[in-house]
Structure formats: C-alpha cells, structure tokens
Amino acid sequence: MNVYLTFDIEVWCNGWNDLDRAFPASFERYVYGHSAHGDYALPKTLELLNQHGLRGVFFVEPLFAARFGQQHLDTIVSLIRAAGQDVQLHLHPEWTDEALQPLIPDCTTKRQHLSYYTLEEQTKLIACGKQMLEAAGSGPITAFRSGSFAANQDTFTALRRNQLLLDSSLNRCHAVSAPDVLKGRDQESVFVVDGVTTFPVTVFRDGFGKDRPAQVGACSFAEMRDALLNAEDLGAQHFVVVSHNFEMLKPGSSEPDWVVVKRFAQLCAFLGEHRDTFIVGSFDPMQSVLASTAQQPCTGWASTARRHLEQTVRRVL
C-alpha cells in the first residue's frame, strides 16, 4: 500500500492587522519553532523523516511571499530540499489582497477559499504559486493541495490548465472541500477529475464510530497504526496522512507539544520498520493509478480511547 506523509507548510501572523510587525516572529515560529528543546517546526519534522528513511510530500504555501519577499520562500524551500524531501504547491488565496503587486485584477477584498474565485482567477493564482516555488528552487511542481481543502470543479480545470495533474485537496471532513465533486462518488478512492488524479486525505472510522481524518495532531498513534493496518487488509492502494509544519508545537507557542511529537516519532518508526507492507513516498506523475472501490478503514475502541486520554493530558499540561 502506498502511504503519503503530506505536510502543509504555511506562515500565519495571527490576524491581518499590523502584518509587517508580526511577520518576523511568526516566520521564526512557523518555520523553525525555536525552543530550549530544539527546533520543532520544520527542522524536527525533516529530522524524524530522514532518521527513519522516509520521504514526505511538503505542500508549501508561497503567496505569503508576495507580501514579505521571495527570500523567505527561498529559505523554506531550501530547508526542505536540503533534507532530500519533495516540495509541491499549497495555496491559501487569502494572501491575495495582501500582495504588494496585484496577482489578479480583482484583489481588493479578502476571499478565504480558492473556491470563492472564478476559473480564470484560480488559473492565474495557481500559475503564480507554481512560478514562485520553482523560482525558489523547488524543482518541477507536479502536485497540488488547496488551502483549507477548499476546492470545486473549477479548481481541477485550473490545475489541468497549469499542467498540474496530481492533487490531494479533498478531505470530506471539511464542508468546503469540493462538495460538487464529491457528491455521489466513492470518497475513499483515488479518482480523476477533468484529467487530474486526486488522492483524498484518508478518513477512517474511529472506535466510537465517528469519521476522523488521518491527521497526526488529530489521532493517537494507535489509531493511525490501526487505520493503516486495516486499510492494507481491505486492499487499499493508497493512504494519505496530513500534518503541518506547526503541528508539533503548542498552540501560540514555540514550545514542543510532547504528545504530538511522540505520535509523529512513533508513526515514523512504525512505517520505517514495515517497509515490506507500506511504500512511503511522493505522488508520482508516472504512476499508473487503477480505478478501484475502497472500503473505509476503521480502528478499535481502545485506540480511540487512548486519543481521548491523550487530549485530556494535553489540556492539563
């Protein structure tokens, strides 16, 4: 079974007021996560992957650099590429109206989701993001993930126009995630939309019968392990895990969140030890994806109970 460890790499300033003052500290936190214990944002993520010989997919958001400068994007891409990891395109178009130079004609109001933009606007923004990443030394951009998993039919047309034929924007736990595309489809399978192959984020049924995305900060390691093993038993071909550059940090802080750090370290170790079962790597444009019907993986109640216990410990700490 192919396993994709995907990371959305973003920089935020905790609001849209006084951006220029807030940006330096925000960049340091989101990119490095400096603390007395080490750097638990991008550096620790890259370290753990390489420690276990794993290749991740880093969906990097570039439009913030249209406000603060290409050099900051260069720094992010350089860190990832120096670690031998894969850089692909992530897009949060709410940065559009903050750009110093207009990216599209209508950029005076803030529109959060890519699906709020016309086909022509989406096509242009995706082209801008792709160009910015490649200028930063990413290598060829072949895959895409929309910010907040927000997409619609036009998004896939815009991707095809930009020769981006691999996507991982769909997450059915998010209402804004292409409801016009997902309606009536088998939501556990890889499928093709307007010539673009899309790999939805894996959603499993937890031990209490609820849908849960395969996200490092949202699952116990036991749940992730159970879901991976159950998906493989069911004959699934693909399993998409999602995380973020800030997911191993405490909210609003650069201090490590030790619960999430342990989860991610355990996941990396588990995948590294089971290479005969799980192929961890990048979305491959040369890969032949067979149409198939996949069943939803599930986890045991004890694994979900473990998550609830961990969340209680996190709140107390």
Residue pairs with C-beta under 8 A, 6 or more apart in sequence:
1 228
1 231
1 232
1 236
1 237
1 238
1 239
1 277
1 278
1 279
2 237
2 238
2 239
2 278
2 279
2 281
3 228
3 238
3 239
3 241
3 271
3 278
3 279
3 280
4 57
4 168
4 199
4 238
4 239
4 240
4 241
4 280
4 281
4 282
4 283
5 49
5 54
5 55
5 56
5 57
5 241
5 243
5 271
5 280
6 56
6 57
6 58
6 59
6 145
6 168
6 201
6 240
6 241
6 242
6 243
7 45
7 56
7 57
7 58
7 59
7 242
7 243
7 244
7 245
8 59
8 61
8 90
8 145
8 147
8 242
8 243
8 244
8 245
9 42
9 58
9 59
9 60
9 61
9 76
9 80
9 90
9 244
9 245
10 30
10 61
10 64
10 90
10 92
10 147
10 244
10 245
10 246
11 23
11 26
11 27
11 30
11 31
11 61
11 64
11 72
12 26
12 30
13 19
13 22
13 23
13 26
14 22
14 26
14 252
15 22
16 98
16 110
19 67
19 98
20 68
23 68
27 68
27 72
28 34
28 254
29 41
29 246
29 249
29 253
29 254
30 41
30 245
30 246
31 41
31 42
31 75
31 76
31 79
31 245
32 39
32 41
32 42
32 43
32 254
33 39
33 40
33 41
33 42
33 43
33 44
33 246
33 248
33 249
33 254
33 256
34 254
35 254
35 255
35 256
37 255
37 256
38 44
38 256
40 248
40 249
40 254
40 256
40 261
41 245
41 246
41 248
41 249
41 254
42 76
42 79
42 80
42 245
43 79
44 248
44 256
44 261
45 56
45 243
45 245
45 248
45 264
46 79
46 80
46 83
46 85
48 264
48 265
48 268
49 55
49 56
49 83
49 85
49 268
50 83
50 84
51 268
52 268
52 269
52 271
52 272
53 272
54 268
54 271
54 272
54 280
55 84
55 85
55 86
55 280
55 281
55 282
56 85
56 86
57 86
57 88
57 143
57 168
57 282
57 283
58 80
58 85
58 86
58 87
58 88
59 88
59 89
59 90
59 143
59 144
59 145
59 168
60 73
60 76
60 77
60 80
60 87
60 88
60 89
60 90
60 133
60 138
61 90
61 91
61 92
61 95
61 129
61 147
62 73
62 89
62 90
62 91
62 128
62 129
62 132
62 133
62 136
63 91
63 92
63 93
63 95
63 96
63 99
63 103
63 125
63 128
63 129
63 132
64 72
64 73
64 92
64 95
64 98
65 71
65 72
65 73
65 132
66 95
66 98
66 99
66 100
66 101
66 103
66 128
66 132
67 95
67 98
67 99
67 100
70 132
70 135
70 136
73 132
73 133
73 136
74 136
74 137
76 136
77 87
77 133
77 136
77 137
77 138
78 136
78 137
80 86
80 87
81 87
81 137
81 138
81 139
86 282
87 133
87 138
87 139
87 141
88 138
88 141
88 142
88 143
88 144
88 145
88 283
89 126
89 129
89 130
89 133
89 141
89 143
89 144
89 145
89 164
90 129
90 144
90 145
90 146
90 147
91 114
91 125
91 126
91 129
91 144
91 145
91 146
91 147
92 147
92 148
93 111
93 112
93 113
93 114
93 116
93 117
93 125
93 147
94 110
94 111
94 112
94 147
96 103
96 104
96 107
96 110
96 111
96 125
97 107
97 108
97 109
97 110
97 111
99 107
103 124
103 125
103 128
104 117
104 121
104 124
104 125
106 121
111 117
112 148
112 150
113 146
113 147
113 148
113 150
113 176
114 122
114 125
114 146
114 147
114 150
114 151
114 152
114 155
115 146
115 150
115 151
115 152
115 154
115 155
115 176
115 178
116 150
117 125
117 154
118 154
119 154
119 157
119 158
122 154
122 155
122 158
123 157
123 158
123 161
123 162
126 144
126 158
126 159
126 162
126 164
127 162
130 141
130 162
130 164
133 141
134 140
134 141
141 164
142 164
142 165
142 166
142 283
142 285
143 164
143 166
143 167
143 168
143 282
143 283
144 159
144 164
144 166
144 167
144 168
144 169
145 167
145 168
145 169
146 155
146 169
148 174
148 176
149 169
149 170
149 171
149 174
149 176
149 177
149 201
150 169
150 174
150 176
150 177
150 178
151 167
151 169
151 170
151 177
151 178
151 181
152 178
152 180
152 181
153 178
153 180
153 181
153 193
153 194
155 169
155 178
156 167
156 181
156 193
156 194
156 195
156 196
156 198
157 194
159 165
159 167
159 194
159 196
160 194
160 195
160 196
164 196
165 195
165 196
165 197
165 285
166 196
166 197
166 198
166 199
166 283
166 285
167 193
167 196
167 197
167 198
167 199
168 198
168 199
168 200
168 201
168 240
168 283
169 177
169 178
169 198
170 177
170 178
170 181
170 182
170 187
170 198
170 200
170 201
171 177
171 200
171 201
171 203
171 213
171 242
172 182
172 187
172 200
172 203
172 211
173 201
173 203
173 211
173 212
173 213
181 193
185 191
186 293
186 294
187 200
187 203
188 200
188 202
188 203
188 236
188 293
188 294
188 295
188 296
189 200
189 291
189 292
189 293
189 294
190 197
190 198
190 199
190 200
190 237
190 238
190 289
190 292
191 197
191 198
191 291
192 198
192 289
197 289
199 238
199 240
199 283
200 240
201 213
201 214
201 215
201 240
201 241
201 242
202 213
202 214
202 227
202 231
202 238
202 239
202 240
202 241
202 297
203 211
203 212
203 213
203 214
203 296
204 211
204 212
204 214
204 223
204 227
204 230
204 231
204 296
204 297
204 298
204 299
205 211
205 212
205 296
205 297
205 298
205 299
206 212
206 223
206 298
206 299
206 303
206 304
206 307
207 223
207 298
207 299
207 300
207 301
207 302
207 303
207 304
207 305
208 301
208 304
212 218
212 219
212 223
212 299
213 242
214 224
214 227
214 239
214 240
214 241
214 242
215 241
215 242
215 243
216 224
216 241
216 242
216 243
216 247
216 260
216 263
216 264
216 267
217 243
217 244
217 247
217 257
217 260
217 263
219 227
219 263
219 307
220 263
220 303
220 304
220 306
220 307
220 310
221 262
221 263
221 266
221 267
221 270
222 299
222 300
222 302
222 303
222 306
222 307
223 299
223 303
223 304
223 306
223 307
224 241
224 263
224 267
225 267
225 270
225 303
226 297
226 298
226 299
226 300
226 303
227 239
227 297
227 298
227 299
228 239
228 270
228 278
228 297
230 297
230 298
230 299
231 239
231 294
231 297
232 239
232 277
232 278
234 294
234 295
234 297
235 292
235 294
236 294
236 295
236 297
237 289
237 290
237 292
237 294
238 289
239 278
239 297
241 267
243 264
247 257
247 260
247 264
248 256
248 257
248 260
248 261
248 264
249 255
249 256
249 257
250 256
250 257
257 314
258 317
259 310
259 313
259 314
259 317
271 278
271 280
